[in-house]
Amino acid sequence: MQSAAMRLKVVYKVTYPNGKIYVGQDVTDSINYFGSASNALISADFTREQRRDFIIRKEIHWESDTATDQEVTAIEFEFIRLLRANDPAIGYNRRPRFVPEEPRQAAPGTSSEGNRC
């Protein structure tokens, strides 16, 4: 068992059988902790039959033995945004809130076809 002084704080990604992900943090580095994703959201994506043989993968993407809890949260949010785990089509994170990117518009007087005379 790890002593309190040796515990790492980690940011991890969980991948579900449907390919959707959840990014979370664990300040105790428990091998048995898989996050706090919404049970309702995950349950809606799997049939009863699929639940009978269910494998998830947990990958640690970042770890520290010196970071503050606030720093861990900031890193967690960076990974959520980077991996788009808060995009409902990709993951189960619901915070920070997902904001789809606005389609880019061409600057006035230009177009994708070039300038016309």
Contacts in CASP RR format, 6 or more apart in sequence:
PFRMAT RR
TARGET T0000
AUTHOR 0000-0000-0000
METHOD contacts of the structure
MODEL  1
MQSAAMRLKVVYKVTYPNGKIYVGQDVTDSINYFGSASNALISADFTREQ
RRDFIIRKEIHWESDTATDQEVTAIEFEFIRLLRANDPAIGYNRRPRFVP
EEPRQAAPGTSSEGNRC
2 29 0 8 1.000
6 65 0 8 1.000
7 27 0 8 1.000
7 28 0 8 1.000
7 29 0 8 1.000
7 65 0 8 1.000
8 29 0 8 1.000
8 63 0 8 1.000
8 64 0 8 1.000
8 65 0 8 1.000
9 25 0 8 1.000
9 26 0 8 1.000
9 27 0 8 1.000
9 29 0 8 1.000
9 63 0 8 1.000
9 64 0 8 1.000
9 65 0 8 1.000
9 67 0 8 1.000
9 69 0 8 1.000
9 72 0 8 1.000
10 25 0 8 1.000
10 26 0 8 1.000
10 29 0 8 1.000
10 60 0 8 1.000
10 62 0 8 1.000
10 63 0 8 1.000
11 23 0 8 1.000
11 24 0 8 1.000
11 25 0 8 1.000
11 60 0 8 1.000
11 61 0 8 1.000
11 62 0 8 1.000
11 63 0 8 1.000
11 72 0 8 1.000
11 75 0 8 1.000
11 76 0 8 1.000
11 79 0 8 1.000
12 23 0 8 1.000
12 24 0 8 1.000
12 25 0 8 1.000
12 26 0 8 1.000
12 58 0 8 1.000
12 59 0 8 1.000
12 60 0 8 1.000
12 61 0 8 1.000
13 21 0 8 1.000
13 22 0 8 1.000
13 23 0 8 1.000
13 24 0 8 1.000
13 58 0 8 1.000
13 59 0 8 1.000
13 61 0 8 1.000
13 79 0 8 1.000
13 83 0 8 1.000
13 85 0 8 1.000
14 21 0 8 1.000
14 22 0 8 1.000
14 23 0 8 1.000
14 24 0 8 1.000
14 34 0 8 1.000
14 35 0 8 1.000
14 37 0 8 1.000
14 56 0 8 1.000
14 57 0 8 1.000
14 58 0 8 1.000
14 59 0 8 1.000
15 21 0 8 1.000
15 56 0 8 1.000
15 57 0 8 1.000
15 59 0 8 1.000
16 22 0 8 1.000
16 42 0 8 1.000
16 45 0 8 1.000
16 56 0 8 1.000
16 92 0 8 1.000
17 46 0 8 1.000
17 50 0 8 1.000
17 54 0 8 1.000
17 55 0 8 1.000
17 56 0 8 1.000
18 45 0 8 1.000
18 46 0 8 1.000
20 45 0 8 1.000
20 90 0 8 1.000
20 91 0 8 1.000
20 92 0 8 1.000
21 83 0 8 1.000
21 85 0 8 1.000
21 90 0 8 1.000
21 91 0 8 1.000
21 92 0 8 1.000
22 35 0 8 1.000
22 37 0 8 1.000
22 85 0 8 1.000
22 91 0 8 1.000
22 92 0 8 1.000
22 93 0 8 1.000
23 61 0 8 1.000
23 76 0 8 1.000
23 79 0 8 1.000
23 80 0 8 1.000
23 83 0 8 1.000
23 85 0 8 1.000
23 93 0 8 1.000
24 35 0 8 1.000
24 36 0 8 1.000
24 76 0 8 1.000
24 79 0 8 1.000
24 80 0 8 1.000
24 93 0 8 1.000
25 72 0 8 1.000
25 73 0 8 1.000
25 75 0 8 1.000
25 76 0 8 1.000
26 33 0 8 1.000
26 35 0 8 1.000
27 69 0 8 1.000
27 72 0 8 1.000
29 63 0 8 1.000
34 56 0 8 1.000
34 58 0 8 1.000
37 92 0 8 1.000
37 93 0 8 1.000
38 92 0 8 1.000
38 94 0 8 1.000
41 92 0 8 1.000
41 94 0 8 1.000
42 92 0 8 1.000
46 54 0 8 1.000
61 79 0 8 1.000
62 75 0 8 1.000
62 79 0 8 1.000
64 71 0 8 1.000
64 72 0 8 1.000
67 75 0 8 1.000
77 96 0 8 1.000
79 85 0 8 1.000
80 86 0 8 1.000
80 93 0 8 1.000
80 95 0 8 1.000
80 96 0 8 1.000
81 96 0 8 1.000
83 90 0 8 1.000
84 90 0 8 1.000
84 91 0 8 1.000
84 98 0 8 1.000
85 91 0 8 1.000
85 92 0 8 1.000
85 93 0 8 1.000
86 93 0 8 1.000
86 94 0 8 1.000
86 95 0 8 1.000
86 96 0 8 1.000
86 97 0 8 1.000
86 98 0 8 1.000
87 98 0 8 1.000
87 100 0 8 1.000
88 98 0 8 1.000
106 112 0 8 1.000
109 115 0 8 1.000
END
